[in-house]
């Protein structure tokens, strides 16, 4: 079974591409979704309280992603602490999850920060979903209901588009000019081949 990393900067359309892979019957692991689940675990809640005693990321027991985002996207040290806590747990969950699909030709691991966390060696191939910066900013503002300053602050924590293009094995262009589905189908055929 091949392990395919699917990455791209915020607002690039990674989730849309991942859903197309799912329609093609490829198993897809969503890192952000798993991280949200992990934040509900009691051991993670305790660790967060120790790391950030002045912050409360839970309202009525429910994790408040916006509270965490406000802290980490304005403070690189806090972001590093969160990454050191959550990302090893996400990786453990992925390894366990992937076992169930060992008979599939490939699985897709969707994560925005494969390159930032230097996880390239864990994958047979990496796909980068690329989109122009202005399109990505617009998508994020609409999706997250945040202003341009918050979007730009978040974007500073990701590697530049040009650098990710050089590191990736495959590029899916999501610029509004090229159709996504044919690009994904082509890669699905490549990864499904023996």
Secondary structure, DSSP 8 states (H G I E B T S, - for coil): -EEEEEE--TTS-HHHHHHHHHHTT-EEEEHHHHHHHHTTSHHHHHHHHHHTTT---EETTEE-HHHHHHHHTT-HHHHHHHHHHHHHHHHHHHHHHHHTTTTSSEEEEE-TTTTTTT-GGG-SEEEEEE--HHHHHHHHHHHHT--HHHHHHHHTTS--HHHHHHH-SEEEE-SSSS-HHHHHHHHHHHHH--
